[in-house]
Amino acid sequence: MLDQDLILTLCRFLHYGPFFLVGGSVRDLLLDGVIRDYDFLLEGDVFALGRELGTVLKGEVSINSDFLTVSIVTGRYNIDIARARKEVYEKPAALPKVSPASWQEDLARRDFTVNAMAMPVRKRDWGPLIDPFGGERDLRQKMIRYLHKGSFRDDPTRILRAIRFKNRLGFTIEEGTLASLRKDWPYLTQVSPARRFHEWKLLCEETRISACLNDIYELGGWPFLFINVSFQRENTEEISAFQDFPNTRKIRLWFIYLLFLLKTQPDKLPALSNYWGISKRDEQELAHTLSVLTLVKTGPGLPERKIYHALRDLPPEGIYFCYYHLRERAGSWQEFYEKVQAAELPLTGKDLIRAGFKEGPEIGRLLITIKEAFFHGKFTTREEGLAYLRHYIERGK
Ligand code: CTP
């Protein structure tokens, strides 16, 4: 589908130099006629064009001068424009040295034939197709094929891209590409932790994430992405089942899916966290959720209030993950979430002091008693709590 408004706007910028629709945009346009994100390539001053186009489209412009790219986000479009460049990989898996080059060289530095096609921006449409590596043929044959043997060594994250495209598009990985892929997994240990983590987040956005995870395992890559976490098919199947569960849109899927992988092996979290550079805060929240899950799964014997209280300090994803495990006996998500929010102890140590109890270690002991009584539904309000405590002390005398 051609967006005539965008085409009309873009052709005002043709004087900047050769200007193309490129990469995933061309692939998706040829495949199903829909462009989700717009990728453009310019052999010219990308920053000047980006600023001017951003003003015309009233979009938010971000410039990355190291990578010679500009992105423009508007309510209607997500646009990335890259300066035509060549990339030199000084050692395997290192970030490339980027320098301006011709648009032909730019197509040649890309990952797969189906992503190395371009269509010039013209007055009324895109086209004709520029396809130096046989991308259109590979699209027809549903094939993921690299451009050269060193592609995965240069950028090992492309291995995961190949697996994502294979499952997303229902393609096959071409034989030679597959042979390199199987052999080049170890290079993934040489990319930065942040890039590995980013690849995990991208995998989590795929509808067929479980199939991707099974492929990673079957093609020999599991330990290079997940190090000491063992592959457990039940866990990847659970991720797939979870995808049918009503979801909230803003939830961080990478967090939830990781919990599924770790729930039977929580002790593997610290090493993985280090390998991916997960922030301390996220790591703590993951660990906390895993330990609360063990508690809430203890069984129906556990007082409801104790469950809600234990969940209070978790992030929304942690609460949702536990809710998923309790779904047979918990009501609606909305109700459940409200109960968690309301599960505050109605009285604190300060209330006890104010009510005349003596400050000191005894207060801590009384609070434990109070907490247990509250979880077992012995009282609800602060006043009832204080009365309960007085009665409890009286009885003990
Ligand atoms: N690219 C590459 N090697 C990479 C990442 C990207 O060669 N490691 C190239 C590909 O030509 C790709 C383009 O840069 O098509 C844009 O990258 P990106 O937006 O990440 O990928 P898309 O192909 O658009 O994939 P998606 O549909 O997942 O956004």
Boltz pocket constraint, residues with backbone or C-beta under 6 A from the ligand:
constraints:
  - pocket:
      binder: B
      contacts: [[A, 22], [A, 23], [A, 24], [A, 25], [A, 37], [A, 39], [A, 109], [A, 110], [A, 111], [A, 112], [A, 115], [A, 116], [A, 155], [A, 157], [A, 158], [A, 161]]
      max_distance: 6.0
